[in-house]
Amino acid sequence: MELENKATLILLDKGLATRPPFNPYPDKVEFIQKQSFFLESLGRRGALSGTEVTHLHFNIETNQLGAALSTGFIQTAQNKQARNYFIRGKEIALKHTKVFRDYLEKHSLPAPGGIEPEVTESTVPVFSDKLMMFHFSVMIYAGIGNYGVAISESQRSDLVIDYSRLNAEILKYSEDGINILVANEWLEQPPLSIDRQNFSKN
């Protein structure tokens, strides 16, 4: 938390901090009158809810982080399979960023800027391909979880459809990553519970 606060103060001091989108504070309580609130094709409300904006902004930031990480990994990966995997991951992250950015821009809301220009030109390997693939896998599974939460908290069908569609793409991509890890013997088996059924058979 201390490091986060220091980083934020530096960004503010340099004029680099951008304010995330926000909704005006409501002056009265309103209740949903029609089911069209959830279905945009039936004359749904023209605005995004605060929760929807929060998830769109957060998922743009995480995908931009993924694109930047991919750039660094592409420059330093020694294994061709891993490098191609990172290239594909960057393409997916940029595609997903555009989908989410379009929602915010359509509603005249600001989207966070990318951090990819901050990646240096270095091509000297800092991490092993095994470690980079592991970190990438963890990031992918975190993204799948983020999309799942966004689906559960979004109240418009078009957002739910897009999150579900993009989540399916990430799941397929993560499976391909597992295959690379297994093929290179980089995937360690986690500790398992005692196999009681095997005892009973023997």
C-alpha positions in Angstrom: 0.0 0.0 0.0 2.9 2.4 0.8 4.5 1.7 -2.6 1.1 2.2 -4.3 0.6 5.6 -2.5 4.2 6.7 -3.4 3.7 5.7 -7.1 0.4 7.6 -7.2 1.9 10.7 -5.7 4.7 10.6 -8.2 2.2 10.3 -11.1 0.2 13.3 -9.7 3.4 15.3 -9.2 4.4 14.7 -12.9 0.9 15.3 -14.2 0.7 11.8 -15.5 -2.2 10.5 -13.3 -5.5 10.2 -15.2 -8.8 10.1 -13.4 -10.9 7.0 -14.1 -14.4 7.6 -15.4 -17.0 8.4 -12.8 -20.8 8.8 -12.6 -22.5 11.8 -11.1 -23.8 11.2 -7.5 -27.6 10.5 -7.7 -29.8 13.1 -6.1 -32.7 10.7 -5.6 -33.5 6.9 -5.6 -35.0 5.6 -8.8 -36.5 2.1 -9.4 -36.4 0.0 -12.5 -39.8 0.2 -14.2 -39.3 -2.1 -17.2 -37.3 -5.2 -18.2 -35.9 -3.1 -21.1 -33.4 -1.8 -18.6 -31.5 -5.0 -19.1 -32.1 -5.5 -22.8 -30.6 -2.7 -24.9 -32.5 -4.0 -28.0 -35.8 -3.1 -26.3 -35.0 0.6 -25.8 -32.6 0.1 -22.9 -31.2 3.0 -20.9 -28.5 5.0 -22.8 -26.1 5.1 -19.9 -23.8 2.5 -18.3 -24.2 1.7 -14.6 -21.3 2.6 -12.2 -20.5 -1.1 -11.8 -20.3 -1.6 -15.5 -18.0 1.3 -15.9 -15.8 0.1 -13.1 -15.4 -3.4 -14.7 -14.8 -2.0 -18.2 -12.1 0.4 -16.9 -10.4 -2.3 -14.9 -10.4 -4.8 -17.7 -8.9 -2.3 -20.1 -6.1 -1.6 -17.6 -5.4 -5.3 -17.1 -5.4 -6.0 -20.8 -3.0 -3.1 -21.4 -0.8 -4.5 -18.7 -0.9 -7.8 -20.5 0.0 -6.2 -23.8 3.0 -4.5 -22.2 4.1 -7.6 -20.5 3.7 -9.5 -23.8 6.0 -7.0 -25.6 8.8 -7.4 -23.0 8.4 -11.2 -23.2 8.4 -11.3 -27.0 11.7 -9.4 -27.0 13.4 -11.7 -24.6 11.9 -15.2 -25.1 14.3 -17.8 -26.4 11.8 -20.6 -27.1 10.0 -20.1 -30.4 6.8 -21.7 -29.2 6.7 -19.3 -26.2 7.5 -16.3 -28.3 4.7 -17.1 -30.7 2.4 -17.6 -27.7 3.2 -14.2 -26.3 2.7 -12.6 -29.8 -0.8 -14.1 -29.9 -1.5 -13.1 -26.3 -0.6 -9.5 -27.2 -3.0 -9.5 -30.2 -5.8 -10.9 -28.0 -5.2 -8.3 -25.2 -5.3 -5.4 -27.8 -8.5 -6.8 -29.3 -10.2 -7.0 -25.9 -9.0 -3.6 -25.0 -10.6 -2.2 -28.1 -14.0 -3.9 -27.3 -14.1 -2.4 -23.8 -12.8 1.0 -24.9 -15.6 1.2 -27.5 -18.2 0.9 -24.7 -16.7 3.7 -22.7 -16.1 6.0 -25.7 -19.6 5.4 -27.0 -20.9 6.8 -23.7 -18.4 9.7 -23.7 -16.3 8.3 -20.9 -12.5 8.4 -20.8 -10.5 5.2 -21.2 -7.1 4.6 -19.6 -4.0 5.1 -21.7 -1.6 2.2 -22.6 1.7 1.6 -20.9 3.3 -0.4 -23.7 5.6 2.6 -24.7 7.3 2.2 -21.3 8.8 -1.1 -22.3 12.5 -0.8 -23.0 14.2 -2.0 -26.2 16.3 -4.6 -24.3 16.4 -8.1 -25.8 18.6 -9.5 -23.0 16.7 -12.4 -21.2 15.9 -11.5 -17.6 13.7 -14.5 -16.9 13.6 -18.0 -18.2 11.0 -19.0 -20.8 9.5 -21.3 -18.2 9.1 -18.5 -15.7 7.6 -16.2 -18.3 5.1 -18.8 -19.4 4.2 -19.4 -15.7 3.5 -15.7 -15.1 1.6 -15.4 -18.3 -0.6 -18.4 -17.3 -1.3 -16.8 -13.9 -2.2 -13.5 -15.6 -4.6 -15.3 -18.0 -6.4 -17.1 -15.2 -6.8 -13.8 -13.3 -8.3 -12.3 -16.5 -10.8 -15.2 -16.7 -11.8 -14.5 -13.1 -12.1 -10.8 -13.8 -14.4 -11.4 -16.8 -16.5 -13.9 -14.7 -17.1 -11.2 -12.0 -17.9 -8.6 -14.7 -20.5 -11.0 -16.2 -22.1 -11.5 -12.8 -22.4 -7.8 -12.1 -23.3 -6.4 -15.5 -27.0 -5.7 -16.2 -27.0 -5.3 -19.9 -27.1 -8.2 -22.2 -24.7 -6.9 -24.8 -21.9 -6.6 -22.2 -22.7 -10.1 -20.9 -22.5 -11.5 -24.4 -19.2 -9.8 -25.1 -17.6 -10.8 -21.9 -18.7 -14.4 -22.4 -17.5 -14.4 -26.0 -14.1 -13.0 -25.0 -13.8 -15.3 -22.0 -14.3 -18.3 -24.3 -11.4 -17.0 -26.5 -9.1 -16.7 -23.4 -10.0 -20.2 -22.2 -9.0 -21.7 -25.6 -5.8 -19.6 -25.5 -5.0 -20.8 -22.0 -5.4 -24.4 -23.1 -2.8 -23.8 -25.8 -0.4 -22.4 -23.2 -0.8 -25.5 -21.0 0.1 -27.6 -24.0 3.3 -25.7 -24.4 4.1 -26.0 -20.7 3.5 -29.8 -20.8 5.5 -30.3 -24.1 8.5 -28.6 -22.6 8.2 -30.3 -19.2 7.7 -26.9 -17.5 4.5 -27.6 -15.7 5.0 -29.0 -12.2 2.3 -31.1 -10.7 0.7 -29.5 -7.6 0.4 -31.5 -4.4 -2.5 -33.9 -4.5 -4.8 -35.3 -1.9 -4.5 -38.9 -0.9 -6.0 -41.2 -3.5 -8.3 -43.3 -1.2 -9.9 -45.1 -4.2 -6.5 -46.4 -5.3 -5.9 -47.9 -1.8 -9.2 -49.7 -1.9 -8.4 -51.2 -5.4 -5.0 -52.5 -4.1 
